[in-house]
């Protein structure tokens, strides 16, 4: 009971943390801080040798094309200058390149690497990662186009320059050069062969010590499972070996969001990772965008997708999509593309989390929130409440659990600086307030007990019957046992004849003035014995104005001070009390004015 009361008192006396503390931190800020450690940049790299033949003009088809150009000039369809005729020829050749060019030797070989950047996220502390299927493999056509764009640019320029040189006397402008290059882009791409092809998957991680800086390096990842690219179940599962205590993100349910809910996309937009203008440090930090849940769609393959207006870009593919509670409700897969091939950032499609769980179950992978993330989230809660002293040891625990953590080192520094600058608002520990409350409770309890005891004592004295001794009234006792003159002062004999004035009883039994009517501590209350024999007052026992020690003096009752350990029983005590009463009566009579 005492502890419970102390806790209650502590709760009422402790200065509570402000309810608004940390409320100025937005949902997006909190969500980004919690989830960014588990979101990683992934890379897909194909390496190989690109082999293309030399393109040679077929004379027969080309001569027919020249005749068509001449007829067009005569009909006035094109201008008669040589530059206009050359542009006409290149346009027709690019439209049907294999009719006018044939592959011949020598074969040309170029070493090349192609690939892309995507986003992945940890679902287990030991290194299982989820990303999109199109992030881990390319179709044959996609692979050919990627190698052609990467490896053939130099060959295409060289081939176009040679054919333009053959047009003697014609000064090539930018349009003519572009038309000639398009002829060989189409030819070389169509006849490209890839030899010694290899694929490499990796996750970009920081080195021990933390920090998303130049120490970051790609760590090889194994492809465990892959689904069908969009519009199918665009899912892939990676495994990075030798990992432990990785930060993870929790999975939610499809029902956590609905039309109108705000969705948050985390990932690495290609417009940042592929540009030379930003530092590596900034490229390795995920971007967070948000937008409303618009609708739920279903592809012809029967796969559900969520349509959202949360902005996304190339490179965001495979990234987690969160509800405002910080749980994954899906994975970003695709965006809309206009007729001109431009991506629309305001329309994105998300694979629901139910499909992700289905694919994980197929491989018996159970998503698990790591201890690193649990402690990190607790530390962030304290940090955003400005409880830096509480946050600091938790951040240090996170660093001990996962030394590669990319952000905890900065939070440790920020917390230390906040404490040093006096910005810490950490409340006192609960045990301190319990101790304070217990101390206060003891004081309050002591005061209450003292008040109750005092009230009980006063009420007992006020309620206890004030009994006269067995000798009844003073007048009867006087008439039966004591000569009348012993009750009066010699100067005022007439006072003894006044009836109805029992001054002895009135004086000797003021509440608190006599000790017979009250119990003594530790002893039962004893009634005063009767006086079987008259007692004559003795000289020296009742001098006017002088009471015997231990007896109440007139006008000064000894309330609340019974004589403990000396019970007021027996003959001597009764005689002394009567003598005291007689002495008090004489003193009062002496003090009466003359003639009264």
PATOR-113568 format. One record per residue (C-alpha): residue in one letter; x, y, z. Coordinates in steps of 0.02 Angstrom, whole numbers, plus 50000, padded with zeros to 5 digits. Layout:
AXYZ;...
//
This chain:
X500005000050000;X501395012050043;X502285009049877;X500675010949778;X500285027049868;X502065033249841;X501935029749655;X500285038949647;X501025053549743;X502555053449631;X501445053849478;X500535069049546;X502085078449601;X503305074049462;X503495086849324;X502765077549174;X503595078149005;X502745090348890;X501385082048789;X501935092448642;X503765087348655;X504255080148488;X502545083648412;X503355096248295;X504235081648208;X503245076848053;X502675059348010;X503835059147860;X505335064247965;X505025050648094;X504675037547961;X506235041847861;X507325041248016;X506655024048065;X506645015647894;X508135022847801;X509415011147885;X508534995847810;X508375003247635;X509884999647525;X510485003747351;X510614988147241;X511604986047082;X511404974446935;X512914972746819;X513094962646660;X514834960646587;X515324953546417;X516064956146244;X514994964146111;X515334957545935;X514624966445781;X514994964045595;X515454977645472;X513984984545374;X514204984445185;X513014992745060;X512054981244945;X512314988944772;X510694983044689;X509474989244820;X510495005044847;X510465009444658;X508585007244658;X508485019244804;X509515032144708;X508285030944562;X506845033944681;X507715049344746;X507955055944569;X506115053644531;X505665062844691;X506725077644636;X505895077944464;X504165077244543;X504665091544656;X504465081144815;X506225085344874;X507475098944834;X508755096144699;X510285100144807;X511415085644855;X511175088045044;X509295085945028;X509525070544918;X510755062845045;X509525065645188;X508175057045085;X509305041845057;X509785040145243;X507975041145299;X507485026945182;X508985016245232;X508655018345420;X506845013045396;X507354996345315;X509184994245355;X509364975945313;X508764979045134;X510194990845097;X511594984345212;X512324967045235;X513474960445374;X515254957045320;X516964955645398;X517924960145494;X517004956745655;X517224970545782;X517314966845970;X517004978846115;X517094974746301;X515644982246396;X514694982546559;X512884987046575;X511654986846717;X510624997746829;X510285003747004;X508754999347105;X508164999047285;X508044984447406;X507624982447591;X508074970247729;X506704958847796;X507784948047912;X509274952348022;X510344938947938;X510314946347763;X508744942347663;X508244956947553;X506694960547447;X506754969947282;X505914969547110;X506114955646982;X506584968046845;X507974974346961;X508904957746958;X508754952046777;X508434958846602;X507554950546457;X508564946446301;X507894961546209;X508214973046357;X509974966146373;X510344968646188;X509704986446191;X510714990246348;X512344983546274;X512024992146108;X511755008746194;X513275006646305;X514544998346191;X514095003446012;X514055022246026;X515845023945967;X515625011445825;X514035019845767;X514895036745757;X516365029245662;X515255020345534;X514205036045504;X515765046545476;X516405034445343;X514795034545241;X514665053445247;X516465054745186;X515935044945032;X514735058844986;X516015069744900;X515695088244893;X514305087945024;X514545097645185;X513695087945323;X512625097045449;X511995090645617;X510405083545543;X511335073945409;X512555066645537;X511125061045650;X510235052545505;X511815043245454;X512125037445634;X510345030945648;X510665019545500;X512095011045591;X511255011145762;X509885000545687;X511084989345589;X512364986445727;X511024983345859;X510154970845748;X511744960845717;X512504962145891;X513084946645980;X513604945446163;X514974933446214;X515614928946389;X514084936246476;X514094936846666;X512904944346794;X513334952146960;X512104957247097;X512674967547245;X512074978447387;X512974994647427;X513484994747610;X514595005447718;X516164998747801;X516324996347991;X516215012948079;X514635018047991;X514285032747881;X513645033747703;X515245040547629;X516665035147516;X516965019747623;X515385012147549;X515664996847441;X514614984147346;X514344967647438;X513914952447329;X512134946147342;X511424929147293;X509804927847194;X508664916247292;X507014918547203;X506314928847060;X504554931246994;X503884938446833;X504234956346785;X502824968946780;X501374966746745;X501674950046832;X502174947247013;X503724957947004;X504654951047156;X506424945147192;X507284938747348;X509144941447379;X510304934547512;X511884942947574;X512924930547673;X513874934047833;X512634946747901;X511904948748075;X510904961548171;X510454970848012;X509124984448027;X507454978647959;X505734985847921;X504104977947980;X502784971547859;X500984977247874;X499364971547792;X498454976447633;X497034982547743;X498154995247830;X497835007447687;X496385011647574;X495875024847449;X496385041847517;X497745035247634;X499445043547623;X500815032247557;X502685034847577;X503955028447449;X505775026147498;X507165023247373;X508585029647266;X507975040047118;X509045038146964;X509035056646930;X510165058047083;X511205042147074;X511565044246888;X512045062446890;X513835068446910;X513315083947005;X512975075947175;X514235068747296;X514305050147336;X513735053947513;X512105061447453;X511845047847322;X511865034447457;X510455041947560;X508685036447513;X507385049147460;X505625049047536;X504115054647436;X502285054247483;X500595054647399;X498825048047410;X498215030447376;X497165032847218;X496445015847174;X496744997247167;X497034989946994;X497204972246924;X498274967446774;X497744955246636;X498784942246728;X497644944446879;X498984953046986;X498364967147099;X499274983847100;X498994999847199;X498965016047101;X499675031047195;X500165048847159;X501705047647270;X503135053147153;X504365039847096;X505805038946974;X506905026146890;X507965018947028;X506525019047152;X506005002047084;X506014988647217;X505875001347358;X504694998947506;X503075008647518;X502495012847694;X500905017447783;X500985032047904;X501265019148044;X502935014447967;X502434997147906;X502744990847730;X501114989547631;X501914986347462;X503404988347345;X503605001147206;X503704992647037;X503245003946893;X502715021046835;X501735026946685;X502625031146523;X501975043646396;X501875040546209;X503535049446189;X504355037446312;X504445049846456;X504055043346630;X502675051746729;X503235054446908;X501485057246974;X500775039946935;X501595024847017;X501085006747039;X501414996747196;X501424977847219;X500374974347377;X501214967147532;X500104951647524;X501024946247365;X502694949447450;X502194938447598;X501594925047479;X503294924547392;X504234924547557;X503194909947620;X503644900047464;X505464900647524;X505014898647709;X505694915847748;X504904924147901;X505104942947910;X505844947748078;X506114964448161;X507904964948221;X508484969948395;X509494983448309;X507914991448240;X506964989448404;X508324998548503;X508565011248365;X506705015548362;X506715017448553;X508225028948541;X507385039348405;X505825041348513;X506895048448653;X507895059048531;X506345067148456;X505685070448634;X507355079148670;X507755066048802;X509555065348742;X510255057448900;X509065042848879;X509375041548692;X511275041648700;X511565024448782;X510275016648666;X511135023648512;X512775016648578;X511954999648600;X511375000448418;X513155004348364;X513784989348463;X512464978048386;X512794983748208;X514434993148183;X514014995947998;X512455005848042;X512465020647924;X511645033848033;X511875029848218;X513595038148230;X512845054948183;X511435053148309;X512715049348445;X513655065348402;X512055075648394;X511475068948563;X513135073048645;X513115090648576;X511325093448633;X511755087748809;X513305098948814;X512305114148756;X510965111748889;X509575106348771;X509225089948860;X507455087948932;X507615070449002;X506445068249153;X507055061349319;X507015042249332;X505435034849407;X506345028349561;X506845046249605;X505035052049598;X504495036649696;X505775040849831;X505195058849835;X503395053349838;X503725040649977;X504605053950081;X503175065950054;X501935052450097;X502825048750261;X502765067150308;X500935068750260;X500515052550353;X501415058750509;X500455075150507;X498805066250480;X499145053950622;X499635068050740;X498065077850698;X496965062550722;X497765058450891;X497545076350949;X495735076550896;X495415059850981;X496195065951144;X495195081951142;X493575073351099;X493885060251236;X494125073851366;X492625083351309;X491515067851308;X492135059151468;X490935061251618;X491585072451754;X491125063451912;X491125070352087;X491875059652222;X490775047952320;X490615061352453;X489345069752336;X489215088652350;X490405099452446;X489005106252553;X488435089052611;X490205083852646;X490495099752742;X488965097652850;X489355079752890;X491215080252919;X492055097252920;X491715112453030;X490985126652929;X492355138852974;X493635128152884;X492815132752715;X492895151452741;X494175164652758;X494125172352933;X493715189552862;X492145183452772;X491125171452878;X489505176252789;X490085167252632;X489825150452713;X487945153652732;X487605156652548;X486675141852483;X486855134652309;X488685139352287;X489795124152279;X491415132852233;X492465117752277;X491585106452152;X491605119652017;X493445123552039;X494085106052068;X493175098151919;X493485109851775;X493735099451621;X495545094551623;X495835102151793;X495625086051893;X496405069551849;X495095057651916;X493925057551768;X495235052551635;X496135036351599;X498005035451623;X499115028851482;X499365010251502;X498195008851653;X496335006251671;X495355021151732;X495125020651924;X493675029252010;X494145039852160;X493755031352325;X492505038352446;X493045047152601;X492395037252752;X493145049352876;X493185068352882;X494855076252850;X495395091652941;X496465103352840;X498205104352912;X499235120052922;X500475121052780;X499445110052666;X498295123252594;X499085140252602;X498165153452502;X498905155252328;X500055140352344;X499565123452277;X500515107752307;X501685101552172;X500895089552052;X499145096952066;X498315109351950;X498425127451996;X496895138251989;X496635145951820;X497975134751739;X497245117751704;X498515104551657;X497555098251507;X498325084051416;X499625079951548;X499065065451653;X500325058251773;X500875042651682;X501455028351788;X500605035251946;X498805029651946;X497675041352041;X497005028352161;X497115025852348;X496795036652502;X498285048552497;X497865055052326;X496045058852374;X496555068252532;X497805078652434;X496495083252305;X495275088952436;X496595099052524;X497015107252359;X495185111752330;X495035119252503;X496615129452475;X495965135852309;X494305140952389;X495205150652526;X496295159252398;X494765164952300;X493905171052457;X495455180952505;X495435189352335;X493635195652350;X493525214552373;X492955221152543;X491085222852563;X490705210152430;
//
